[in-house]
């Protein structure tokens, strides 16, 4: 199948899923009350002929409307590839034709939510340049068709023929469940919260005080969000190298195949919490062009946990020809500013600008000079009083922002001039084209 031939639609099961979604929503919001009957012990669900007839009388018209909505959802979207454009047609009564230049595609991901796996379906998410609304989703395609669409978009965006087979990949790193679970638990805030939670529950049991639940329940929910959510998201995490970028596969409830193309990574952060260092672990976060808002937060982890050497090796692959670990870092010049919780250092070479902050949780931020969008210096009221400034090497909005904090004003101005000159020189010699995967 080639998507440049003919017009293509979503999988027929999309109509069924949409109709079922409407029915479930109506049932949860009040449809279930049609099955309730009054008994001597109160109200209960009793399947009597009368309650079943009442339920069917109301829900059958709802099911008909849901079927129409499901069919409308499926029938109203068509797509195909025309030349260098992805063409998406939507609507039935009022048709809308959208042509998306392949050169504007910034990422192509395949996601498989838990429910859709039962139907053998997948969702293709095409991220585009141009803001928070610049995303096109195909919900849903058969899994083989979704992977084929992704491969053809990747090939054409790289300037290759659409029938080019998917580029081979080389396994790079697999995160074991034990390491992932340990990395989530071995954090000082998590350990502190767990100890406090156990103390609260013990106090409540000993003194038979239910009031502790007012503090224990929110704390338990916070732990679930801070530990279980990342654990579920990054279970079965695998990274592989391919010519079209770094391929990531991960997820328990929703499996996702993400391609991080070369040239789209703007800045990188190596995170080393205190308790991880005895195991030699690090996490690798990135700012990737094309992802914004919540999608940026969900797609910002290149490695949830890995040996430090693996993380730095991947930094060298993301920014080819660089060695961030070898860059000499100069601490902030005033010793009293280097507190145990706020140590700051910065350094640069001809390829990258590097900053480091923190002792309890050490963060090393790296940006290639060719990716720098601007270089600026800021100085707040207290910094001006102390004769200090902060140098920012700006990347697009994202989780990684590179800043050299609390430098003497004279040094900060020199850093700004040097970084701006290096960035200009790097952009002039950068060989990337407008093709996203090159």
Number of C-alpha atoms within 10 A of each C-alpha: 9 14 19 19 10 11 13 15 16 22 20 15 20 22 22 17 18 20 22 16 14 17 20 12 11 16 15 10 10 9 17 13 15 19 18 18 15 10 10 6 6 8 11 13 14 14 13 12 9 13 17 14 14 13 18 15 12 12 17 11 11 18 17 13 15 21 20 15 17 22 18 15 20 22 17 17 19 17 21 20 25 15 12 16 20 18 19 19 17 17 14 12 7 7 11 12 12 13 15 17 16 23 19 18 25 26 25 23 21 22 23 22 16 15 12 21 15 9 15 14 23 26 22 24 19 19 24 23 17 14 12 15 11 15 19 15 13 19 23 26 22 21 21 12 19 24 19 18 22 20 20 23 25 28 20 22 25 20 17 13 12 21 15 12 12 17 13 10 15 12 12 15 17 17 18 14 14 8 15 20 17 12 22 18 18 14 17 14 12 16 14 10 17 16 11 15 20 12 14 17 18 14 14 16 12 8 9 11 13 11 10 17 15 9 13 19 12 11 16 15 12 14 19 13 12 15 17 15 11 17 20 17 17 24 20 17 23 20 21 17 19 16 16 22 23 22 22 22 20 21 21 16 15 16 22 22 19 20 24 24 23 20 22 20 21 27 30 27 30 21 24 22 20 16 16 21 14 8 12 13 22 26 23 25 22 27 27 28 23 23 26 23 12 9 12 19 15 12 16 21 20 23 24 23 28 22 15 20 13 18 24 20 14 18 24 15 16 23 23 13 11 18 16 25 15 10 18 13 16 13 21 19 14 11 9 8 14 18 11 9 13 16 19 26 23 24 19 23 17 14 20 25 26 26 25 26 22 20 17 15 18 21 20 23 25 28 28 27 26 20 22 25 14 16 19 17 17 15 19 11 9 10 17 13 9 13 14 22 23 22 25 21 27 19 22 19 15 18 17 23 21 24 24 25 26 25 24 19 20 11 14 23 17 13 23 19 13 13 25 19 13 22 24 16 14 19 14 10 9 12 8 12 11 13 17 23 25 17
